Amino acid sequence: MQQCPLIGDPPNIIIASEAGLSYLDFLVHLAPLVVVLMVAFVGLVRVLFRTAFTYDPDRVAEVMALDEREAITDPALLVRSLVVLAVVTVAFVLHGVLHYDPSVVALLGAGLLVLLARRDPAPFLREVEWPTLAFFAGLFVMVGALVKTGVIDALARAVAAATGGNLLAATGLLLWVSALLSAIVDNIPYVATMAPVTDQLIQGLRDGRDPTVLWWALALGADLGGNATVIGASANVVVVGLAERSGYKITFWEFTKYGGLIALATILLAMPYLWIRYFLLG
């Protein structure tokens, strides 16, 4: 399941950069809901896959025979990696104070780990998805062009007109439309396109209440809606590929059968959370 803290999913980093939100902002505003969603998710998994929760003595024996020490071939590198991970996590928390973007923190952490590993960086660089990075570079250029030509502003005005300038209506519309479209297209390009639209929408609303809730609606809709299909999020594609290499083929429709139900259930929980926290308790 796509997670909602700042570094839990790439769309959140895009939203944070556009809205000027920090790591702690995401924790404070979304962590309570994530706890509720995880409880609901575990319950749904127990029901949807109840036939898989059976005792197999042979599999249990195989698991118990595993030696976790065999997986750690370089204890010194493990320690260095954990230290870097701790430093990077602290830097994520303090990035607003340090005035660094989360992407800069991640890159600095990766570079530091490469230096501490004392290994040839070429194998690591080969693992970078350069075509994907080129795709997103081009995508952001296109989004920038849409901003300059006024298309984004026109979309924001259309959304504002559709909701009558009502913040609650705009929140619900953005949440559900984001969930639907993120299930059809990858949630990263969707958020890259909608982040400036949301920014323009926030500037145009005159509801009298804090419109920051729209950023959380966008994040929740994109993150949770991306769980519905294989193509909804890059993490889904990775998991399906790993499963196939391990001998478990997951078809598009099989994933959608379970993912769509989980996405729907979590979005249904997200809507009352937004209403209660930002409108009822406000």
KOLKOL-89336 format. One line per 8 residues: their letters; for each residue x, y, z of C-alpha. Coordinates in Angstrom, 3 decimals, decimal comma. Example, Ala and Ser with C-alpha at 12.3 -4.5 7.8 and 13.67 -1.06 7.14 Angstrom:
BEGIN
as) 12,300 -4,500 7,800 | 13,670 -1,060 7,140
END
This chain:
BEGIN
mqqcplig) 0,000 0,000 0,000 | 1,310 3,427 -0,932 | 2,239 5,355 2,176 | 1,575 9,013 2,846 | 4,573 10,481 4,758 | 6,835 12,802 2,739 | 9,364 10,157 1,662 | 6,815 7,343 1,462
dppniiia) 5,966 7,979 -2,191 | 7,470 10,215 -4,928 | 4,235 12,226 -5,457 | 4,549 13,491 -1,881 | 7,981 14,952 -2,614 | 6,508 16,783 -5,609 | 3,691 18,131 -3,437 | 6,117 19,167 -0,687
seaglsyl) 8,272 21,061 -3,167 | 5,300 22,835 -4,743 | 3,534 23,670 -1,481 | 6,552 24,292 0,747 | 5,529 21,518 3,150 | 8,037 19,806 5,430 | 8,656 16,241 6,577 | 7,050 17,085 9,927
dflvhlap) 4,009 18,614 8,194 | 3,327 15,282 6,500 | 3,794 13,391 9,762 | 1,497 15,672 11,746 | -1,270 15,822 9,157 | -1,217 12,312 7,656 | 0,343 9,943 10,205 | -2,879 9,565 12,268
lvvvlmva) -4,812 8,547 9,168 | -2,039 6,199 8,022 | -2,318 4,299 11,331 | -6,065 3,874 10,794 | -5,550 2,840 7,168 | -2,933 0,249 8,109 | -5,318 -1,340 10,623 | -8,049 -1,421 7,974
fvglvrvl) -5,588 -2,766 5,403 | -4,456 -5,625 7,646 | -8,084 -6,502 8,328 | -8,923 -6,518 4,611 | -5,896 -8,672 3,805 | -6,954 -11,168 6,464 | -10,399 -11,435 4,837 | -9,377 -11,296 1,152
frtaftyd) -6,577 -13,840 1,502 | -8,024 -15,988 4,276 | -7,369 -19,196 2,334 | -3,651 -18,385 2,286 | -3,448 -18,167 6,083 | -3,018 -21,886 6,631 | -0,379 -23,759 8,591 | 2,157 -25,562 6,385
pdrvaevm) 4,676 -27,530 8,484 | 7,104 -27,874 5,573 | 7,235 -24,115 4,972 | 7,586 -23,469 8,688 | 10,540 -25,861 8,828 | 12,175 -24,070 5,878 | 11,786 -20,682 7,549 | 13,101 -21,894 10,888
aldereai) 16,140 -23,409 9,137 | 17,177 -20,008 7,751 | 20,160 -18,310 9,371 | 19,806 -14,535 9,299 | 23,559 -14,112 9,774 | 24,172 -15,616 6,327 | 22,411 -12,652 4,714 | 24,918 -10,175 6,191
tdpallvr) 28,139 -10,598 4,252 | 29,708 -7,265 5,299 | 28,831 -6,256 8,896 | 31,018 -3,125 8,729 | 29,160 -1,859 5,649 | 25,855 -2,603 7,384 | 26,856 -0,397 10,319 | 27,955 2,429 8,004
slvvlavv) 24,708 2,148 6,053 | 22,625 2,345 9,228 | 24,545 5,436 10,368 | 23,966 7,141 7,009 | 20,291 6,150 7,129 | 19,952 7,734 10,574 | 21,678 10,928 9,429 | 19,499 11,153 6,313
tvafvlhg) 16,327 10,617 8,377 | 17,321 13,433 10,738 | 18,128 15,632 7,728 | 14,670 14,910 6,281 | 13,100 16,023 9,548 | 15,211 19,204 9,609 | 15,201 19,979 5,892 | 12,876 22,947 6,420
vlhydpsv) 15,270 24,412 8,969 | 18,323 23,618 6,846 | 16,584 25,034 3,747 | 17,412 21,972 1,642 | 14,940 20,187 -0,611 | 14,299 16,500 0,276 | 15,841 15,532 -3,066 | 19,111 17,216 -2,085
vallgagl) 19,130 15,354 1,235 | 18,568 12,028 -0,539 | 21,316 12,680 -3,093 | 23,791 13,749 -0,424 | 22,996 10,637 1,591 | 23,463 8,407 -1,444 | 26,781 10,069 -2,294 | 28,007 9,745 1,281
lvllarrd) 27,149 6,052 1,364 | 28,969 5,433 -1,917 | 32,056 7,094 -0,442 | 31,851 5,119 2,796 | 31,292 1,841 0,960 | 34,673 2,302 -0,787 | 33,417 0,480 -3,850 | 33,363 1,209 -7,560
papflrev) 30,305 3,467 -8,152 | 29,818 2,174 -11,721 | 27,552 -0,756 -10,692 | 25,392 1,609 -8,640 | 25,072 4,071 -11,504 | 24,005 1,267 -13,857 | 21,062 0,566 -11,538 | 19,729 4,127 -11,900
ewptlaff) 16,639 4,327 -14,108 | 18,058 6,950 -16,483 | 15,206 6,652 -19,059 | 12,700 7,226 -16,241 | 14,584 10,290 -15,032 | 14,695 11,640 -18,602 | 10,943 11,049 -18,883 | 10,216 13,032 -15,726
aglfvmvg) 12,601 15,811 -16,774 | 10,615 16,170 -19,996 | 7,349 15,946 -18,062 | 8,298 18,830 -15,782 | 9,307 20,916 -18,812 | 5,850 20,290 -20,299 | 4,129 21,175 -17,015 | 6,173 24,376 -16,850
alvktgvi) 5,029 25,220 -20,369 | 1,393 24,634 -19,347 | 1,880 27,045 -16,445 | 3,418 29,718 -18,691 | 0,704 29,437 -21,341 | -2,118 29,763 -18,801 | -3,527 26,236 -19,186 | -2,961 25,419 -15,513
dalarava) -4,697 28,619 -14,441 | -7,655 27,814 -16,690 | -7,931 24,318 -15,177 | -7,854 25,781 -11,673 | -10,618 28,247 -12,558 | -12,688 25,409 -14,036 | -12,339 23,377 -10,823 | -13,217 26,410 -8,709
aatggnll) -16,289 27,045 -10,872 | -17,345 23,377 -10,637 | -17,235 23,526 -6,832 | -18,751 26,993 -6,552 | -15,711 28,135 -4,585 | -16,676 25,829 -1,715 | -13,602 24,392 0,004 | -15,267 21,186 1,202
aatglllw) -16,616 20,453 -2,273 | -13,196 21,165 -3,796 | -11,560 18,839 -1,258 | -13,926 15,973 -2,059 | -13,639 16,512 -5,812 | -9,844 16,646 -5,709 | -9,631 13,534 -3,510 | -11,866 11,343 -5,676
vsallsai) -10,680 12,610 -9,069 | -7,074 12,147 -7,959 | -7,827 8,595 -6,833 | -9,544 7,740 -10,119 | -6,932 9,257 -12,420 | -4,008 7,889 -10,392 | -5,417 4,414 -10,947 | -5,479 4,984 -14,708
vdnipyva) -2,124 6,735 -15,097 | 0,931 6,596 -12,868 | 0,420 8,862 -9,869 | 3,780 10,610 -10,356 | 2,995 12,344 -13,689 | -0,537 12,980 -12,447 | 0,693 14,826 -9,350 | 3,349 16,646 -11,365
tmapvtdq) 0,526 18,038 -13,498 | -1,989 18,664 -10,712 | 0,356 20,244 -8,156 | 0,445 23,632 -9,945 | -3,305 23,356 -10,582 | -3,866 22,849 -6,854 | -1,609 25,798 -6,080 | -3,622 28,059 -8,398
liqglrdg) -6,876 26,713 -6,963 | -5,749 27,501 -3,409 | -4,849 31,048 -4,404 | -8,240 31,548 -6,040 | -10,445 30,170 -3,258 | -12,027 32,679 -0,892 | -13,760 30,293 1,484 | -12,482 31,866 4,702
rdptvlww) -10,883 28,610 5,870 | -7,354 27,295 5,516 | -7,167 25,824 1,970 | -4,041 23,754 2,777 | -6,402 20,791 3,129 | -6,390 20,608 -0,676 | -2,737 19,501 -0,631 | -3,641 16,634 1,701
alalgadl) -6,578 15,708 -0,514 | -4,253 15,589 -3,526 | -1,664 13,502 -1,655 | -4,202 11,033 -0,289 | -6,067 10,680 -3,565 | -2,911 10,077 -5,590 | -1,217 7,794 -3,057 | -4,242 5,658 -2,223
ggnatvig) -5,725 5,655 -5,731 | -2,388 4,445 -7,053 | -2,989 1,168 -5,194 | -5,894 0,259 -7,471 | -3,948 -0,976 -10,511 | -0,490 -2,185 -11,452 | 0,164 0,984 -13,466 | -1,111 3,275 -10,709
asanvvvv) 2,286 3,511 -9,021 | 5,843 2,526 -9,860 | 6,060 0,457 -6,649 | 3,279 -1,786 -7,964 | 5,202 -2,486 -11,154 | 8,310 -3,373 -9,136 | 6,406 -5,758 -6,850 | 4,696 -7,528 -9,744
glaersgy) 8,079 -7,937 -11,477 | 9,679 -9,350 -8,327 | 6,774 -11,744 -7,841 | 7,044 -12,995 -11,421 | 10,789 -13,605 -11,045 | 9,991 -15,646 -7,942 | 7,501 -17,789 -9,852 | 4,272 -16,000 -8,865
kitfweft) 2,645 -14,331 -11,867 | 0,159 -11,597 -10,950 | -2,034 -10,489 -13,849 | -3,293 -6,942 -14,314 | -6,890 -7,902 -13,515 | -5,950 -10,027 -10,531 | -4,066 -7,069 -9,061 | -6,970 -4,730 -9,837
kygglial) -9,498 -7,077 -8,204 | -7,783 -6,716 -4,846 | -6,084 -3,343 -5,312 | -9,269 -1,622 -6,443 | -11,155 -2,800 -3,364 | -8,366 -1,684 -1,038 | -8,100 1,699 -2,794 | -11,868 2,229 -2,496
atillamp) -11,930 1,274 1,192 | -9,032 3,558 2,101 | -10,419 6,518 0,137 | -13,754 6,049 1,913 | -11,855 6,373 5,205 | -9,814 9,357 3,999 | -12,839 11,523 3,170 | -14,349 11,587 6,692
ylwiryfl) -10,865 12,112 8,130 | -10,413 15,257 6,041 | -13,903 16,478 6,909 | -13,579 15,874 10,657 | -10,052 17,231 11,047 | -10,134 20,261 8,760 | -13,807 21,274 8,686 | -15,591 19,927 11,752
lg) -12,723 20,531 14,198 | -11,003 23,069 11,938
END
